[in-house]
Amino acid sequence: MHHQPLRAERFVLSLLTAFVFATGYLFIRTAWDAAASVPFAQEIVLIALSVIATVLITALLLNRQTEVELNKEQRLRHFEARERLYERVFQTLQQIIDHGQLSHRDVMQLQLFTNHLAMLSSSDVLVAWNRVIDELTESWLDRQIDLEEARRLSQLLAQLSLAMRVDLLGSAEGGAQVAQHIVDNAQGVGALQIEERT
């Protein structure tokens, strides 16, 4: 939305620059011979046209720089919004897992997260999030979670955290090795949680 006025303004400035160069060229061709008898007339014409062209080119460059800075600021705000959202998602999931049950408030919070993730996240994050929600729904129907369910949930949470990491950093540093470490760590923690409950 914010880019359209800038692009329109840049387009107008580009047309104006082209117009000045075109009319300046035609003016020089017609006035060159006519001004030949007047001392320094040709030089004055060239200086005036150079000043106008310099002003227009500077305006174009400043306009482009402003657009680049706005894009950078928008990307930074988007990154920070995703980072805060992902942190809140995992804090809420941790509370749910610690309580061992889903309350009505938890369900509403998860629904809000689904809507927020739909606005800010990549498709990989949304896919991983939907799998976590499906597993949570199945696991807490009987208000209990067994070892196999805990392992599946740990794997899904690991996949979610990896998708969020890629979404934030642009790529998974370390690739498959990092992904395997995340999954292994999550499985180990999930097993410890079940042993602690039994």
C-alpha positions as a LaTeX table, in Angstrom:
\begin{tabular}{lrrr}
\hline
Residue & $x$ (\AA) & $y$ (\AA) & $z$ (\AA) \\
\hline
Met1 & 0.00 & 0.00 & 0.00 \\
His2 & 2.72 & 2.43 & 0.97 \\
His3 & 4.76 & 1.58 & $-2.11$ \\
Gln4 & 2.19 & 2.69 & $-4.71$ \\
Pro5 & 2.47 & 6.45 & $-4.03$ \\
Leu6 & 6.26 & 6.18 & $-4.10$ \\
Arg7 & 6.21 & 4.29 & $-7.39$ \\
Ala8 & 3.77 & 6.78 & $-8.90$ \\
Glu9 & 5.94 & 9.67 & $-7.73$ \\
Arg10 & 9.05 & 8.03 & $-9.14$ \\
Phe11 & 7.27 & 7.43 & $-12.45$ \\
Val12 & 6.25 & 11.10 & $-12.63$ \\
Leu13 & 9.80 & 12.20 & $-11.88$ \\
Ser14 & 11.11 & 9.86 & $-14.57$ \\
Leu15 & 8.70 & 11.30 & $-17.13$ \\
Leu16 & 9.64 & 14.82 & $-16.07$ \\
Thr17 & 13.33 & 14.02 & $-16.44$ \\
Ala18 & 12.82 & 12.55 & $-19.89$ \\
Phe19 & 10.75 & 15.58 & $-20.86$ \\
Val20 & 13.45 & 17.98 & $-19.68$ \\
Phe21 & 16.16 & 16.13 & $-21.58$ \\
Ala22 & 14.06 & 15.95 & $-24.74$ \\
Thr23 & 12.97 & 19.58 & $-24.68$ \\
Gly24 & 16.44 & 20.65 & $-23.63$ \\
Tyr25 & 17.95 & 18.86 & $-26.62$ \\
Leu26 & 15.43 & 20.45 & $-29.00$ \\
Phe27 & 15.94 & 23.85 & $-27.40$ \\
Ile28 & 19.70 & 23.62 & $-27.74$ \\
Arg29 & 19.44 & 22.67 & $-31.40$ \\
Thr30 & 17.19 & 25.63 & $-32.20$ \\
Ala31 & 18.77 & 28.18 & $-29.85$ \\
Trp32 & 22.38 & 27.26 & $-30.46$ \\
Asp33 & 22.65 & 29.08 & $-33.75$ \\
Ala34 & 20.36 & 31.89 & $-32.64$ \\
Ala35 & 22.43 & 32.52 & $-29.51$ \\
Ala36 & 25.74 & 32.34 & $-31.28$ \\
Ser37 & 25.86 & 36.12 & $-31.70$ \\
Val38 & 25.19 & 36.82 & $-27.99$ \\
Pro39 & 28.27 & 36.45 & $-25.76$ \\
Phe40 & 28.11 & 33.47 & $-23.35$ \\
Ala41 & 24.47 & 32.75 & $-24.28$ \\
Gln42 & 25.18 & 29.17 & $-25.26$ \\
Glu43 & 27.16 & 28.52 & $-22.07$ \\
Ile44 & 24.36 & 29.98 & $-19.92$ \\
Val45 & 21.82 & 27.74 & $-21.64$ \\
Leu46 & 23.97 & 24.68 & $-21.04$ \\
Ile47 & 24.50 & 25.57 & $-17.36$ \\
Ala48 & 20.77 & 26.08 & $-16.79$ \\
Leu49 & 19.89 & 22.77 & $-18.40$ \\
Ser50 & 22.62 & 21.00 & $-16.41$ \\
Val51 & 21.29 & 22.41 & $-13.14$ \\
Ile52 & 17.73 & 21.30 & $-13.94$ \\
Ala53 & 18.89 & 17.82 & $-14.94$ \\
Thr54 & 21.00 & 17.51 & $-11.78$ \\
Val55 & 18.07 & 18.49 & $-9.57$ \\
Leu56 & 15.77 & 15.95 & $-11.21$ \\
Ile57 & 18.31 & 13.13 & $-11.05$ \\
Thr58 & 18.98 & 13.90 & $-7.37$ \\
Ala59 & 15.24 & 13.82 & $-6.67$ \\
Leu60 & 14.98 & 10.42 & $-8.35$ \\
Leu61 & 17.88 & 9.02 & $-6.33$ \\
Leu62 & 16.51 & 10.36 & $-3.04$ \\
Asn63 & 13.09 & 8.92 & $-3.85$ \\
Arg64 & 14.65 & 5.52 & $-4.53$ \\
Gln65 & 16.65 & 5.67 & $-1.30$ \\
Thr66 & 13.49 & 6.49 & 0.67 \\
Glu67 & 11.70 & 3.51 & $-0.84$ \\
Val68 & 14.60 & 1.18 & 0.03 \\
Glu69 & 14.66 & 2.45 & 3.63 \\
Leu70 & 10.90 & 1.99 & 3.98 \\
Asn71 & 11.16 & $-1.57$ & 2.65 \\
Lys72 & 13.96 & $-2.32$ & 5.10 \\
Glu73 & 11.99 & $-0.89$ & 8.01 \\
Gln74 & 8.91 & $-2.87$ & 7.03 \\
Arg75 & 10.91 & $-6.12$ & 6.83 \\
Leu76 & 12.41 & $-5.42$ & 10.26 \\
Arg77 & 8.98 & $-4.81$ & 11.81 \\
His78 & 7.66 & $-7.99$ & 10.20 \\
Phe79 & 10.61 & $-9.97$ & 11.56 \\
Glu80 & 10.14 & $-8.60$ & 15.08 \\
Ala81 & 6.39 & $-9.33$ & 14.97 \\
Arg82 & 7.04 & $-12.94$ & 13.93 \\
Glu83 & 9.73 & $-13.33$ & 16.59 \\
Arg84 & 7.39 & $-12.12$ & 19.36 \\
Leu85 & 4.55 & $-14.28$ & 18.07 \\
Tyr86 & 6.68 & $-17.44$ & 17.94 \\
Glu87 & 7.91 & $-16.81$ & 21.47 \\
Arg88 & 4.33 & $-16.43$ & 22.75 \\
Val89 & 3.28 & $-19.60$ & 20.91 \\
Phe90 & 5.91 & $-21.71$ & 22.66 \\
Gln91 & 5.23 & $-20.11$ & 26.04 \\
Thr92 & 1.55 & $-21.00$ & 25.71 \\
Leu93 & 2.31 & $-24.55$ & 24.53 \\
Gln94 & 4.64 & $-25.00$ & 27.48 \\
Gln95 & 1.88 & $-23.93$ & 29.89 \\
Ile96 & $-0.60$ & $-26.31$ & 28.27 \\
Ile97 & 1.83 & $-29.22$ & 28.47 \\
Asp98 & 2.70 & $-28.40$ & 32.08 \\
His99 & $-1.00$ & $-28.36$ & 33.06 \\
Gly100 & $-1.70$ & $-31.56$ & 31.17 \\
Gln101 & $-5.05$ & $-30.36$ & 29.93 \\
Leu102 & $-6.72$ & $-27.90$ & 27.59 \\
Ser103 & $-9.01$ & $-25.26$ & 29.05 \\
His104 & $-11.50$ & $-23.17$ & 27.11 \\
Arg105 & $-9.11$ & $-20.23$ & 27.45 \\
Asp106 & $-6.28$ & $-22.34$ & 25.99 \\
Val107 & $-8.44$ & $-23.28$ & 23.00 \\
Met108 & $-9.28$ & $-19.64$ & 22.33 \\
Gln109 & $-5.60$ & $-18.70$ & 22.64 \\
Leu110 & $-4.62$ & $-21.40$ & 20.15 \\
Gln111 & $-7.28$ & $-20.13$ & 17.74 \\
Leu112 & $-5.89$ & $-16.61$ & 18.03 \\
Phe113 & $-2.41$ & $-17.95$ & 17.35 \\
Thr114 & $-3.75$ & $-19.70$ & 14.26 \\
Asn115 & $-5.10$ & $-16.40$ & 12.95 \\
His116 & $-1.90$ & $-14.51$ & 13.76 \\
Leu117 & 0.28 & $-17.18$ & 12.19 \\
Ala118 & $-1.86$ & $-17.06$ & 9.06 \\
Met119 & $-1.02$ & $-13.36$ & 8.69 \\
Leu120 & 2.70 & $-13.47$ & 9.47 \\
Ser121 & 4.14 & $-16.93$ & 8.97 \\
Ser122 & 5.37 & $-18.98$ & 6.05 \\
Ser123 & 3.43 & $-21.92$ & 4.67 \\
Asp124 & 5.87 & $-24.39$ & 6.32 \\
Val125 & 5.14 & $-22.89$ & 9.74 \\
Leu126 & 1.40 & $-23.10$ & 9.12 \\
Val127 & 1.65 & $-26.77$ & 8.10 \\
Ala128 & 3.73 & $-27.61$ & 11.18 \\
Trp129 & 1.35 & $-25.63$ & 13.42 \\
Asn130 & $-1.72$ & $-27.46$ & 12.06 \\
Arg131 & $-0.06$ & $-30.80$ & 12.84 \\
Val132 & 0.64 & $-29.69$ & 16.42 \\
Ile133 & $-2.98$ & $-28.59$ & 16.84 \\
Asp134 & $-4.26$ & $-31.91$ & 15.47 \\
Glu135 & $-2.04$ & $-33.84$ & 17.85 \\
Leu136 & $-3.03$ & $-31.71$ & 20.84 \\
Thr137 & $-6.69$ & $-32.28$ & 20.03 \\
Glu138 & $-6.27$ & $-36.05$ & 19.85 \\
Ser139 & $-4.00$ & $-36.26$ & 22.89 \\
Trp140 & $-6.24$ & $-34.38$ & 25.28 \\
Leu141 & $-9.60$ & $-35.87$ & 24.37 \\
Asp142 & $-9.20$ & $-38.21$ & 27.35 \\
Arg143 & $-7.22$ & $-35.64$ & 29.37 \\
Gln144 & $-4.29$ & $-38.08$ & 29.36 \\
Ile145 & $-1.14$ & $-38.40$ & 27.30 \\
Asp146 & 0.81 & $-41.60$ & 26.91 \\
Leu147 & 4.40 & $-42.18$ & 25.88 \\
Glu148 & 3.66 & $-42.60$ & 22.17 \\
Glu149 & 1.59 & $-39.42$ & 22.10 \\
Ala150 & 4.35 & $-37.54$ & 23.92 \\
Arg151 & 6.90 & $-38.72$ & 21.37 \\
Arg152 & 4.71 & $-37.67$ & 18.46 \\
Leu153 & 4.05 & $-34.30$ & 20.04 \\
Ser154 & 7.75 & $-33.78$ & 20.70 \\
Gln155 & 8.54 & $-34.53$ & 17.07 \\
Leu156 & 5.84 & $-32.15$ & 15.87 \\
Leu157 & 7.06 & $-29.41$ & 18.20 \\
Ala158 & 10.56 & $-29.95$ & 16.88 \\
Gln159 & 9.30 & $-29.61$ & 13.31 \\
Leu160 & 7.43 & $-26.46$ & 14.29 \\
Ser161 & 10.48 & $-24.91$ & 15.93 \\
Leu162 & 12.61 & $-25.78$ & 12.89 \\
Ala163 & 10.05 & $-24.22$ & 10.52 \\
Met164 & 9.98 & $-21.09$ & 12.69 \\
Arg165 & 13.78 & $-20.98$ & 12.73 \\
Val166 & 13.91 & $-21.15$ & 8.93 \\
Asp167 & 11.16 & $-18.52$ & 8.68 \\
Leu168 & 13.11 & $-16.13$ & 10.90 \\
Leu169 & 16.64 & $-16.76$ & 9.62 \\
Gly170 & 15.82 & $-17.42$ & 5.97 \\
Ser171 & 17.54 & $-20.82$ & 6.05 \\
Ala172 & 18.37 & $-23.50$ & 8.55 \\
Glu173 & 22.02 & $-23.00$ & 9.45 \\
Gly174 & 23.58 & $-26.45$ & 9.47 \\
Gly175 & 20.74 & $-27.89$ & 7.41 \\
Ala176 & 19.73 & $-31.49$ & 8.10 \\
Gln177 & 22.17 & $-31.83$ & 10.99 \\
Val178 & 20.53 & $-29.02$ & 12.95 \\
Ala179 & 17.08 & $-30.40$ & 12.15 \\
Gln180 & 18.09 & $-33.83$ & 13.49 \\
His181 & 19.52 & $-32.30$ & 16.67 \\
Ile182 & 16.27 & $-30.43$ & 17.27 \\
Val183 & 14.21 & $-33.61$ & 16.81 \\
Asp184 & 16.55 & $-35.68$ & 19.01 \\
Asn185 & 16.49 & $-33.09$ & 21.79 \\
Ala186 & 12.71 & $-32.84$ & 21.66 \\
Gln187 & 12.33 & $-36.62$ & 21.81 \\
Gly188 & 14.66 & $-36.84$ & 24.79 \\
Val189 & 12.78 & $-34.15$ & 26.68 \\
Gly190 & 9.43 & $-35.77$ & 25.82 \\
Ala191 & 10.61 & $-39.11$ & 27.16 \\
Leu192 & 11.81 & $-37.48$ & 30.38 \\
Gln193 & 8.42 & $-35.82$ & 30.86 \\
Ile194 & 6.62 & $-39.16$ & 30.56 \\
Glu195 & 9.04 & $-40.91$ & 32.92 \\
Glu196 & 8.45 & $-38.13$ & 35.43 \\
Arg197 & 4.66 & $-38.61$ & 35.21 \\
Thr198 & 4.80 & $-42.42$ & 35.56 \\
\hline
\end{tabular}
